[in-house]
């Protein structure tokens, strides 16, 4: 498949999974994006500000990496019940910057406070970009007045600008939305994310920001986020590397007219949780298909495992195998690499019980190549943009689905030139 055709298929895939859409006006959310001239490219937006004038309920998850950015250190400090600001910068990860990096966040907060009157505990920060470079506080400080001046009620345009402003090696902005009714009251969810490389989360993803107007308690907002992580953001991998800056933030303005949700057992909470799952999974999939240099989206479904740990471990053993990912890039149905990855996963298996399918074609069963397997059909299947792999271990009832992408020459080029 030539590069132009691959790009077309990638665009079509993203279009069908939530990108290229207009996000709603969300009452209680103001957004602005601007340039601090952190990039060489003229007028490339690299800052965005979300302002919640009346404060919002919030939930957060952060990277479990023991090497983490200064924004993570700031965000982990105790917060008030209501948050008023989320400030995001790109180009610089503000990681391994020590006191200079952390104090820079305090300077930014003070600059914003001159106009918006916010406190340390009412502010979240997010950074993404190069690790280990001095944080460009002077450039950012100079750009803050204009950023605040442009802050306006959320709109389709402002959401898109923000999604673009938080991109690094991403090739496309990532957006997702969902709306539903609770007792005839309309509820909106809007989310943006960024991520393309250094993606193998152990909590959330590179950066994910999700907003809703639902009237819900802080406790249940946190629970909804936590309950949805494992099968969305924690189910994706691009290259097996966990970032220093990973975070997912969920905010609720409580501006919707629904009766406040405070009980986990209610059908209203369960409905919100399912709608939130759809938004989170859409963003997670968009990150995966936009993996650095990716030309194919891969879905790995593991069933019949003895326990949840084995199912997840096997799925990611395959998803993170460089041999497997390069075979997919080369459109080679080298299914032996899948069995290899299952074998090295340190999980309970019996090779004579494993069933393996590429798409709808049975490849391996009862310890042997399937009699119906046709290499020509498998080769044709591998030329598609979406590759589905099914593994049934036939040992139990646990299952897990992981999402990844292929590993191409372009991945090397992007990361070899990342700082240029």
Secondary structure, DSSP 8 states (H G I E B T S, - for coil): --HHHHHHHHHHHHHTTT-S------TT-EEEEE--S-SSSTT---EEEEEEEEEEEEEEEE---SS--HHHHHHTS---SSEEEEEEE-SB---S-HHHHHHHHHHHHHHHHHHH---GGGEEEEEBSBTTS---HHHHHHHHHHHHHT-EE--HHHHHHHHHHT-SS-SS-EEEEEEEEETTEEEEEEEEEE-SSS---SSS-SEEEEEE---B-HHHHHHHHHHHHTTTGGGB-SSS---SS-EEEEEE---S-S--B--TTSHHHHHHHHHHHHHHHHHHHHHHHTSTT---EEEEEEEEESSHHHHHHHHHHHHT-HHHHHHHHTT---THHHHHHHHTT-S---GGG-EEEETTEEEEETTEE-TT--HHHHHHHTTSSEEEEEEE--S-SEEEEEEEE---HHHHHHHHSTT-
